[in-house]
Structure formats: C-alpha cells, structure tokens
C-alpha cells in the first residue's frame, strides 16, 4: 500500500512539473511590433502619437520621424490604436504568431476636421463692385477670418476680363491684398478670391467687377531709362501718366500723329533699329519697316510722319526712305550726294519740304538743309560747322525750323558724342533770321538743350535739358515764346525724361 501511494505521488508531481514547464514556454514566446505614423495624402511623419494595444501590452509614442516600436509582445491577436489630438483615431489589427516575429504597420491618419472650423467667406473690399474709371494699376483688397487662430490662411485670386479669354491666376498669397498692374484702358475686369486653411475645402467669395479708364487723349510723350532699356511714357498736362511700351524692349523717339491715331517710335530688334507704331493705349504694336533705320548713332536717328498720318520718312545711312504706315510702298526718296549720313529728318505740314541733317561717321561736320520731295535743295541753313547739331522740327506753317547746335564746337574724340553747350535755335525761312532761344531763356551754365519740338500752336518749344556731364538726370522743359524771342521763360515739365513729343 505504501508503495502504491508513492508511485501515485511521483506521477502527480511529474505531471505538475511538465504542466508548469509548458506554461512557461508559452509565456516566453514574444514578437516585436514596429510601425510609422504619417499624415494621409502627404506621408508627412507625425510625432507624439500615442500607440497602445488591446489586450494591453505597453504604451509608446511616435518619434520625430513618426516611427514607434513595441517590444516583447506575447504571441496573440491585438488591436493597435494610434491617437493624437487633432487627428482621427486610427486602428490596426495585428497578429503575433511566432517567437521573435517582427510585424510592421503604417498608420495613415486624417485631420480631425470636426475639431476645426473653416474660414469665413472672403469679403471683397476694393475696388468696390462695379467701380469705374479705375487706373491701370489697381490694388485688390479683401478680408477673411478663421475661428481657429492657429490656422494659416492662404488666398488665391482669379481675374478675368471682357476683352479676351486671358485669365490671371495668383495662388498661395498670405496677405489679403494684391496689386494688379499693366491693365488695359476701357476694359471690365471680374475678380474672385478663395481662401483655404489647409484643412477644409477652399471657400469662395462672390465675384466683383471694376472697369478701367477710357483711353486718355494724352498730348505728351517722352522716354525714360528702365532696367537698361528706353521705355515710352504717355502723359497729360497734369502729369498723370502711364507706361506705353514694355521695359522688356528698347523703345525710343515717340512721334504721335493724331490723324493716324497712332504713335510711331523706334525699337531695337535683333540688333537692328526698326520703326513701329502703337495705339495710344499701348496696344497692338506693329513693325512697319523691313529695311532698318540706321545712322552713326541709332539713338540720334529721327524720322517724321506725313501730316495725314498715312506715311513716314526715315533714313538708312545715306538714304532717305518713304513708307506707308502699314509697311507697304517702301520707296527710296533721296540719296545724299557726298556720301555723308542722314541722322534726322522732318516733313513740313503741307508736305512740300523735308529738312535733313547730315553728318560724318563721328556725328560731326554737320549740315542742315531743306529739299523738296524730288530731292532738289531749296535752302541750306547750316553747313560745315564744328560740333554736334540736330533736333529738326518745322513749325505748323512751315516758315520756322527748330534745330540745336553745340556752340562750343566741341568734338568728342572718345566716341561718346558728348556736347558741352548745346543751344536751341529757330531759323526763319522767310527772313533768314536765326534766334537763340536758349540764350533768350537763360539756359543754365554747363547744360545742354536738346531734342526740341514746337507745341501744336507754335507758342512753346518743348525739349530736354541736362548737365553736359552725360550722366546727370535728364528733364523735360518748356519755353514760352514771344515775338522778339527775348526774355523767354522756361519751366520744368517732367523729371527724368528725354526725347519729348507734344501733339
């Protein structure tokens, strides 16, 4: 009996020991869970996300790169939870099946828009809806707010017009204003703003309309230097102006013709200088010439309209050409007999006379004379004088001719064509009298008067005055004339301008 009891006891102890060993083996079987948390749609890592499991193991937080790791997870099935304020809580099912198994998961979390409010509808402030007579540069302003002050608002502006199908789209603005430039005259513009907080869909404003000024009948045009190029400025008597030509091109020497309704000018194209025309609002630039304008210095070259606005004359070295404003009918009118170059020309209002200025290849040994349309010389005004001269312009009746002459007689050997004391003269073709209106208006010492033009009623002369140092600012000035051409008054008209035209 004792022996039987002993055997039973041994059997029970052995069974118990083996049962305990099996439990210990099962508890020792663990795996590893690795993962990463990113924002859905952008895959941007999300740090500080709380990661925990059910059944419970341990709680960890994602690092700066969005990664996390839970070690020693016992074999089994789990629901893993990712939780962070501002994001929708995410769940993943995970199964650890084997000892030392590594399971990898990726949590793509969505913003919890339920915790965030969208921006308010943008209110368009200026210009007010249906505003008229707006300038060609308009600042658009609007307002919008967001209840969540931490949100960063970004705006998009869409602008359409009633002239063409062009659409201006400006995105990712952080300021609630935008300056719209280079608009066209007499055009209606329609604009709308959308705002986004990066969480909700963009919120659209209503659409507003404004209309720019009609094309002004500006009588003044002059040239400024911008970013290394000449641009043409159009201005009225009050100094209200706009830029007629783009600074992307080199454009100079504007000449308006009211009968043609166009402004002609010179422009550099492919290394050559050509005649162009443009509407008074700066639209529809048109290249007139195929044979370029050329001379000893292209910035000293000038041309002229016919009074009726149908034709232009211009020079190419020693030749004078006539061409229709549409580019047709190119005709050689005159060739200088002595081989010198034509730099400037002007056409009388009655069409019977053409004034020419010729010079050598350095711009000197100048001659100013008048021919008829068949090339016969009618009168010589200046011949063989030293120094520079130019600035030809007939009066309305054709009896007076403006020109300039450097009375110092200086001839610049450096090739810079510097003038030291250029005066404006009026020559009377009937009396052969010459009037120095620069001296008569007390021209400042050390300056040059250049590029003169009669006013439409011959009562004034508009021109450019600047220091003879060739680097100082150039200004447009006007002289009021009188009968004896003495005690004349001069007044500044436009600062930082040259090559003026007054029609």
C-alpha positions as CSV (number, residue, x, y, z in Angstrom):
1,X,0.0,0.0,0.0
2,X,2.8,2.5,0.8
3,X,4.5,1.5,-2.5
4,X,1.3,2.3,-4.5
5,X,0.9,5.6,-2.7
6,X,4.5,6.5,-3.5
7,X,4.1,5.7,-7.2
8,X,0.9,7.8,-7.4
9,X,2.6,10.7,-5.7
10,X,5.6,10.6,-8.2
11,X,3.2,10.5,-11.1
12,X,1.2,13.6,-9.9
13,X,4.5,15.5,-9.2
14,X,5.8,14.7,-12.7
15,X,2.6,15.8,-14.4
16,X,2.5,19.0,-12.4
17,X,6.1,19.8,-13.3
18,X,5.5,19.2,-17.0
19,X,2.4,21.3,-17.0
20,X,4.2,24.3,-15.4
21,X,7.0,24.0,-17.9
22,X,4.6,24.2,-20.8
23,X,3.0,27.4,-19.4
24,X,6.5,29.0,-19.0
25,X,7.4,28.1,-22.6
26,X,4.1,29.7,-24.0
27,X,4.7,32.9,-22.0
28,X,8.2,33.3,-23.3
29,X,7.0,33.4,-26.9
30,X,7.0,37.1,-27.9
31,X,7.4,39.2,-31.0
32,X,8.0,42.8,-31.9
33,X,5.7,45.4,-33.4
34,X,7.3,48.2,-35.5
35,X,5.5,51.0,-37.3
36,X,5.3,54.5,-38.6
37,X,2.6,57.2,-38.4
38,X,2.2,59.6,-41.3
39,X,-0.4,62.2,-42.5
40,X,-2.7,60.7,-45.1
41,X,-2.2,62.1,-48.6
42,X,1.2,63.7,-47.9
43,X,3.1,61.0,-46.0
44,X,4.5,63.6,-43.6
45,X,5.6,61.9,-40.3
46,X,3.5,62.7,-37.3
47,X,5.4,62.8,-34.0
48,X,4.0,62.3,-30.4
49,X,1.2,59.9,-31.5
50,X,0.1,57.6,-28.6
51,X,0.3,53.9,-29.6
52,X,-1.3,51.3,-27.3
53,X,-2.8,47.8,-27.7
54,X,-5.8,45.7,-26.7
55,X,-5.2,43.4,-24.9
56,X,-2.9,45.8,-23.2
57,X,0.9,45.4,-23.5
58,X,2.7,48.7,-23.3
59,X,2.1,52.3,-24.4
60,X,4.7,54.2,-26.6
61,X,4.8,57.5,-28.6
62,X,6.0,58.0,-32.1
63,X,9.3,59.8,-32.6
64,X,10.1,62.9,-34.7
65,X,10.2,60.7,-37.8
66,X,6.8,59.2,-36.9
67,X,8.3,55.7,-36.0
68,X,7.5,53.6,-33.0
69,X,8.3,50.1,-31.6
70,X,6.7,47.8,-29.0
71,X,8.9,45.0,-27.9
72,X,8.1,41.7,-26.2
73,X,4.6,41.4,-27.3
74,X,3.3,37.9,-26.4
75,X,2.0,35.8,-29.3
76,X,-1.6,36.6,-30.0
77,X,-4.1,38.9,-31.8
78,X,-4.2,42.6,-31.0
79,X,-6.0,45.8,-31.9
80,X,-3.4,48.6,-32.1
81,X,-4.6,52.1,-31.6
82,X,-3.0,55.4,-32.7
83,X,-4.3,58.5,-31.0
84,X,-3.4,62.3,-31.2
85,X,-5.4,65.3,-30.6
86,X,-6.5,66.9,-33.9
87,X,-6.4,63.7,-35.8
88,X,-9.0,60.9,-36.3
89,X,-8.0,57.9,-34.1
90,X,-6.8,55.0,-36.2
91,X,-6.8,51.2,-35.5
92,X,-4.8,48.4,-37.0
93,X,-5.3,44.6,-36.4
94,X,-2.0,42.8,-35.6
95,X,-1.3,39.1,-35.2
96,X,1.9,37.9,-33.5
97,X,2.2,34.2,-34.4
98,X,5.8,33.2,-33.7
99,X,8.7,33.7,-31.3
100,X,10.7,36.8,-32.3
101,X,8.4,37.6,-35.2
102,X,8.6,41.3,-36.4
103,X,5.3,42.8,-37.6
104,X,5.3,46.2,-39.4
105,X,2.4,48.5,-39.7
106,X,1.8,52.0,-41.1
107,X,-0.8,54.4,-39.7
108,X,-2.1,57.0,-42.2
109,X,-4.0,59.5,-40.1
110,X,-6.6,62.0,-41.2
111,X,-7.0,65.5,-39.8
112,X,-10.0,65.6,-37.5
113,X,-11.9,68.4,-39.2
114,X,-14.6,68.1,-36.7
115,X,-12.3,69.9,-34.3
116,X,-11.6,72.7,-36.8
117,X,-13.8,75.4,-38.3
118,X,-13.4,76.6,-41.9
119,X,-12.5,80.2,-42.7
120,X,-15.3,82.8,-43.3
121,X,-16.3,83.7,-46.9
122,X,-13.9,86.4,-48.2
123,X,-15.4,89.9,-48.4
124,X,-14.1,91.9,-51.4
125,X,-13.3,95.4,-50.2
126,X,-11.7,97.4,-53.0
127,X,-12.3,98.3,-55.7
128,X,-16.0,98.2,-54.8
129,X,-18.2,96.2,-57.0
130,X,-19.0,98.0,-60.4
131,X,-16.3,100.6,-59.7
132,X,-15.5,102.7,-62.9
133,X,-12.6,104.9,-64.0
134,X,-10.0,102.8,-62.3
135,X,-6.3,103.3,-63.1
136,X,-4.2,100.8,-64.9
137,X,-2.7,99.6,-61.7
138,X,-5.3,98.6,-59.1
139,X,-4.7,97.2,-55.6
140,X,-7.3,94.4,-54.8
141,X,-8.1,94.1,-51.1
142,X,-10.3,91.7,-49.2
143,X,-10.9,90.3,-45.7
144,X,-11.4,86.8,-44.3
145,X,-11.1,85.4,-40.8
146,X,-10.7,81.9,-39.2
147,X,-12.1,80.9,-35.8
148,X,-9.0,78.7,-35.3
149,X,-6.4,81.4,-34.9
150,X,-3.5,78.9,-35.3
151,X,-4.6,78.1,-38.9
152,X,-2.5,79.7,-41.7
153,X,-4.8,81.2,-44.3
154,X,-3.8,81.2,-48.0
155,X,-5.6,83.1,-50.7
156,X,-6.0,82.6,-54.5
157,X,-7.2,85.4,-56.8
158,X,-8.7,84.8,-60.2
159,X,-9.1,87.7,-62.7
160,X,-11.0,87.6,-66.0
161,X,-11.9,90.4,-68.4
162,X,-14.5,91.2,-71.1
163,X,-11.8,91.8,-73.8
164,X,-10.3,88.3,-74.3
165,X,-10.1,84.9,-72.8
166,X,-7.0,85.5,-70.7
167,X,-7.2,84.5,-67.1
168,X,-4.8,85.8,-64.4
169,X,-4.4,83.3,-61.5
170,X,-2.4,84.1,-58.4
171,X,-2.1,81.4,-55.8
172,X,-0.7,81.0,-52.3
173,X,-1.0,84.6,-51.1
174,X,-0.6,85.1,-47.4
175,X,-1.5,88.8,-47.5
176,X,-5.1,90.0,-48.1
177,X,-4.2,92.3,-50.9
178,X,-2.7,92.1,-54.4
179,X,-1.6,94.8,-56.9
180,X,-2.8,94.2,-60.4
181,X,-0.7,96.1,-62.9
182,X,-0.5,96.6,-66.7
183,X,-4.2,96.7,-67.2
184,X,-5.8,97.9,-70.4
185,X,-7.9,101.1,-70.9
186,X,-11.7,100.8,-71.0
187,X,-11.8,97.1,-70.0
188,X,-14.0,95.5,-67.4
189,X,-12.3,93.1,-65.0
190,X,-14.0,90.4,-62.9
191,X,-12.2,89.1,-59.8
192,X,-12.9,86.4,-57.2
193,X,-10.9,85.3,-54.1
194,X,-10.8,81.9,-52.5
195,X,-9.4,81.2,-49.0
196,X,-8.0,77.9,-47.6
197,X,-6.9,76.9,-44.1
198,X,-5.2,73.7,-45.5
199,X,-7.8,71.6,-43.8
200,X,-11.2,72.3,-45.3
201,X,-12.1,72.8,-49.0
202,X,-11.4,76.4,-50.2
203,X,-14.1,79.0,-49.5
204,X,-15.0,81.2,-52.5
205,X,-16.0,84.9,-52.4
206,X,-18.6,86.4,-54.7
207,X,-17.4,87.9,-58.0
208,X,-16.8,91.7,-58.2
209,X,-16.4,93.9,-61.3
210,X,-14.4,97.1,-62.0
211,X,-13.7,99.0,-65.2
212,X,-10.6,101.0,-66.1
213,X,-10.4,104.5,-67.5
214,X,-11.1,105.0,-71.2
215,X,-8.1,105.8,-73.4
216,X,-6.8,109.3,-72.4
217,X,-6.0,111.8,-75.2
218,X,-2.5,112.4,-73.8
219,X,-0.6,115.0,-75.8
220,X,2.8,114.5,-74.2
221,X,5.1,111.5,-74.8
222,X,8.7,111.1,-73.6
223,X,11.3,108.5,-72.8
224,X,12.8,107.1,-69.6
225,X,15.5,104.6,-69.0
226,X,14.4,101.5,-67.1
227,X,16.5,98.4,-66.4
228,X,18.9,99.3,-69.2
229,X,16.1,99.9,-71.8
230,X,14.3,103.0,-73.0
231,X,10.5,103.0,-72.4
232,X,8.0,105.5,-73.6
233,X,5.8,107.3,-71.1
234,X,2.4,108.9,-72.1
235,X,1.3,111.9,-70.0
236,X,-1.4,114.6,-69.8
237,X,-1.0,118.2,-68.8
238,X,-1.4,117.4,-65.1
239,X,1.4,114.8,-65.1
240,X,-0.9,111.8,-65.0
241,X,1.0,109.2,-67.0
242,X,1.3,105.6,-67.9
243,X,4.0,103.4,-69.5
244,X,3.2,103.0,-73.1
245,X,5.8,100.4,-74.0
246,X,7.2,97.4,-72.1
247,X,10.6,97.6,-70.4
248,X,11.4,94.2,-72.0
249,X,12.0,96.1,-75.2
250,X,14.3,99.1,-76.1
251,X,11.9,101.8,-77.5
252,X,12.6,105.5,-78.0
253,X,11.8,108.6,-80.1
254,X,8.0,108.7,-79.8
255,X,6.1,110.7,-82.5
256,X,2.3,110.9,-82.3
257,X,0.1,111.6,-85.3
258,X,-3.5,112.5,-84.4
259,X,-4.8,111.8,-87.9
260,X,-3.4,108.3,-87.9
261,X,-4.4,107.8,-84.3
262,X,-1.1,106.2,-83.7
263,X,2.3,106.8,-82.0
264,X,5.3,105.8,-84.0
265,X,8.7,105.1,-82.4
266,X,12.0,103.3,-82.9
267,X,12.7,99.9,-81.4
268,X,15.7,97.6,-81.3
269,X,15.0,94.2,-82.9
270,X,17.7,91.6,-83.4
271,X,20.5,94.1,-83.4
272,X,18.7,96.5,-85.9
273,X,16.5,99.5,-85.4
274,X,13.0,99.5,-86.9
275,X,10.0,101.8,-87.0
276,X,7.0,100.6,-85.0
277,X,3.5,102.0,-84.4
278,X,1.3,101.5,-81.4
279,X,-2.2,102.6,-80.3
280,X,-2.4,105.4,-77.8
281,X,-3.2,102.9,-75.1
282,X,-0.1,100.9,-75.9
283,X,-1.9,98.0,-77.6
284,X,-1.2,96.4,-81.0
285,X,2.5,97.3,-81.6
286,X,3.2,96.9,-85.3
287,X,6.6,96.7,-87.0
288,X,6.4,99.0,-90.1
289,X,9.9,98.6,-91.6
290,X,11.8,95.8,-93.2
291,X,14.8,98.0,-94.2
292,X,16.0,99.2,-90.8
293,X,16.6,102.8,-89.7
294,X,20.4,103.4,-89.3
295,X,22.9,106.1,-88.8
296,X,26.1,106.9,-87.0
297,X,24.3,106.6,-83.7
298,X,20.8,105.0,-83.7
299,X,19.7,106.9,-80.6
300,X,20.4,110.1,-82.6
301,X,18.3,109.0,-85.6
302,X,14.9,110.6,-86.1
303,X,12.0,110.2,-88.5
304,X,8.8,112.0,-89.4
305,X,5.1,111.5,-90.2
306,X,3.2,112.9,-93.1
307,X,0.5,115.2,-91.8
308,X,-2.3,112.9,-93.0
309,X,-0.8,110.1,-91.0
310,X,-0.6,107.7,-94.0
311,X,3.2,107.7,-94.5
312,X,6.5,108.0,-92.7
313,X,10.0,109.0,-93.8
314,X,13.2,107.7,-92.2
315,X,16.9,107.3,-93.0
316,X,19.2,104.3,-93.5
317,X,22.8,105.8,-93.5
318,X,22.9,108.0,-96.7
319,X,19.4,107.1,-98.0
320,X,16.0,108.6,-97.2
321,X,13.1,106.2,-97.4
322,X,9.3,106.8,-97.6
323,X,6.9,104.0,-96.4
324,X,3.2,103.6,-95.7
325,X,2.2,103.2,-92.1
326,X,1.1,99.6,-92.9
327,X,4.6,98.7,-94.1
328,X,3.8,98.7,-97.8
329,X,5.1,101.0,-100.5
330,X,8.7,101.3,-99.5
331,X,10.3,103.9,-101.7
332,X,13.8,105.5,-101.9
333,X,13.2,109.2,-101.9
334,X,16.7,110.7,-101.7
335,X,20.4,109.7,-101.5
336,X,23.0,112.1,-100.1
337,X,25.3,113.0,-102.9
338,X,28.5,113.5,-100.8
339,X,28.3,110.1,-99.0
340,X,27.6,111.6,-95.6
341,X,24.8,110.1,-93.4
342,X,21.3,111.3,-92.7
343,X,20.7,111.4,-89.0
344,X,17.5,113.4,-88.8
345,X,14.6,114.5,-90.9
346,X,11.3,116.4,-90.6
347,X,8.4,116.8,-93.1
348,X,6.6,120.1,-93.4
349,X,2.8,120.1,-92.7
350,X,2.0,120.9,-96.3
351,X,4.2,118.0,-97.5
352,X,6.3,120.2,-99.8
353,X,9.5,120.4,-97.8
354,X,11.8,118.0,-96.0
355,X,14.5,119.2,-93.6
356,X,17.6,117.0,-93.3
357,X,20.6,116.9,-91.0
358,X,23.7,115.0,-92.3
359,X,27.0,114.3,-90.7
360,X,30.1,112.2,-90.9
361,X,30.7,108.8,-89.2
362,X,31.5,110.5,-85.9
363,X,28.4,112.7,-85.9
364,X,30.3,115.9,-86.8
365,X,30.8,118.1,-90.0
366,X,27.1,118.6,-89.9
367,X,24.9,120.1,-92.5
368,X,21.2,121.2,-92.1
369,X,19.4,121.8,-95.3
370,X,15.9,121.6,-96.9
371,X,14.9,119.7,-100.0
372,X,11.7,119.2,-101.9
373,X,10.1,115.8,-102.4
374,X,12.0,115.2,-105.6
375,X,15.4,115.8,-103.9
376,X,16.2,119.4,-105.0
377,X,18.0,121.5,-102.4
378,X,15.8,124.5,-101.5
379,X,17.9,126.1,-98.7
380,X,21.0,125.4,-96.7
381,X,20.7,126.5,-93.0
382,X,23.9,125.1,-91.5
383,X,27.0,123.7,-93.3
384,X,30.5,122.6,-92.3
385,X,30.1,123.7,-88.7
386,X,32.2,122.0,-86.0
387,X,30.5,120.3,-83.0
388,X,27.1,118.5,-82.9
389,X,23.8,119.7,-84.1
390,X,20.3,118.2,-84.7
391,X,16.7,118.5,-83.3
392,X,14.9,119.3,-86.6
393,X,11.2,120.4,-86.4
394,X,9.1,122.6,-88.7
395,X,6.5,125.0,-87.4
396,X,2.9,124.4,-88.4
397,X,3.1,126.9,-91.2
398,X,6.5,125.6,-92.4
399,X,8.1,129.0,-92.1
400,X,10.2,128.2,-89.0
401,X,12.7,125.4,-88.3
402,X,13.9,124.3,-84.9
403,X,17.4,122.9,-84.6
404,X,20.2,122.6,-82.0
405,X,23.9,123.3,-82.2
406,X,26.7,122.9,-79.7
407,X,28.1,126.4,-79.8
408,X,31.3,125.3,-78.0
409,X,32.3,123.5,-81.2
410,X,33.5,120.5,-79.2
411,X,34.1,117.3,-81.0
412,X,34.5,114.3,-78.7
413,X,37.3,112.1,-79.7
414,X,36.3,109.3,-77.3
415,X,33.2,108.4,-79.3
416,X,30.7,109.3,-76.6
417,X,29.3,112.2,-78.7
418,X,29.4,114.5,-75.7
419,X,28.1,118.0,-76.2
420,X,29.2,120.9,-73.9
421,X,26.9,123.8,-74.7
422,X,24.0,122.9,-77.0
423,X,21.6,125.7,-77.7
424,X,18.2,125.7,-79.4
425,X,17.8,127.9,-82.5
426,X,14.8,129.0,-84.5
427,X,15.5,129.7,-88.2
428,X,13.0,131.9,-90.1
429,X,12.9,130.6,-93.7
430,X,11.4,133.8,-94.9
431,X,13.6,136.4,-93.3
432,X,16.7,134.1,-92.9
433,X,16.9,135.3,-89.3
434,X,18.2,132.9,-86.6
435,X,17.1,133.2,-82.9
436,X,18.9,131.6,-80.0
437,X,16.1,130.8,-77.6
438,X,18.3,129.0,-75.2
439,X,20.2,132.3,-74.5
440,X,16.9,134.2,-74.6
441,X,15.6,131.9,-71.8
442,X,18.8,132.0,-69.7
443,X,19.9,128.4,-70.1
444,X,21.8,127.2,-67.0
445,X,25.6,127.1,-67.4
446,X,27.1,123.6,-68.0
447,X,23.9,122.2,-69.5
448,X,22.6,121.2,-72.9
449,X,19.2,121.9,-74.5
450,X,18.4,119.0,-76.9
451,X,15.6,117.4,-78.9
452,X,13.3,120.4,-79.3
453,X,9.7,120.3,-80.7
454,X,7.2,123.0,-81.4
455,X,4.0,122.9,-79.5
456,X,0.9,122.3,-81.7
457,X,0.2,126.1,-81.7
458,X,3.8,127.2,-82.1
459,X,3.6,129.2,-78.8
460,X,6.0,126.9,-77.0
461,X,9.0,124.7,-77.5
462,X,9.3,121.5,-75.5
463,X,12.8,120.0,-75.1
464,X,15.2,118.1,-72.9
465,X,17.7,119.8,-70.6
466,X,20.5,118.0,-68.8
467,X,24.0,118.6,-67.5
468,X,26.8,118.2,-70.1
469,X,28.5,115.5,-67.9
470,X,26.4,112.9,-69.8
471,X,25.4,111.1,-66.6
472,X,23.1,113.5,-64.7
473,X,19.3,113.3,-64.8
474,X,17.5,114.4,-67.9
475,X,14.4,116.6,-67.6
476,X,11.7,117.8,-70.0
477,X,11.4,121.6,-70.1
478,X,9.2,124.0,-71.9
479,X,10.0,127.5,-73.2
480,X,7.2,130.0,-73.8
481,X,7.9,132.0,-77.0
482,X,7.2,135.7,-77.8
483,X,7.5,137.8,-80.9
484,X,11.1,139.1,-80.3
485,X,12.4,135.8,-78.8
486,X,13.9,137.6,-75.8
487,X,13.3,137.3,-72.1
488,X,11.7,133.9,-72.6
489,X,10.5,131.9,-69.6
490,X,11.5,128.2,-69.2
491,X,9.7,125.8,-66.8
492,X,10.2,122.2,-65.8
493,X,7.6,119.9,-67.2
494,X,8.7,116.3,-66.5
495,X,11.5,115.0,-64.3
496,X,13.6,112.1,-65.6
497,X,12.5,112.3,-69.2
498,X,14.0,112.9,-72.6
499,X,13.1,112.8,-76.4
500,X,9.8,114.6,-75.7
501,X,6.9,114.9,-78.2
502,X,3.9,117.3,-77.9
503,X,1.0,116.9,-80.3
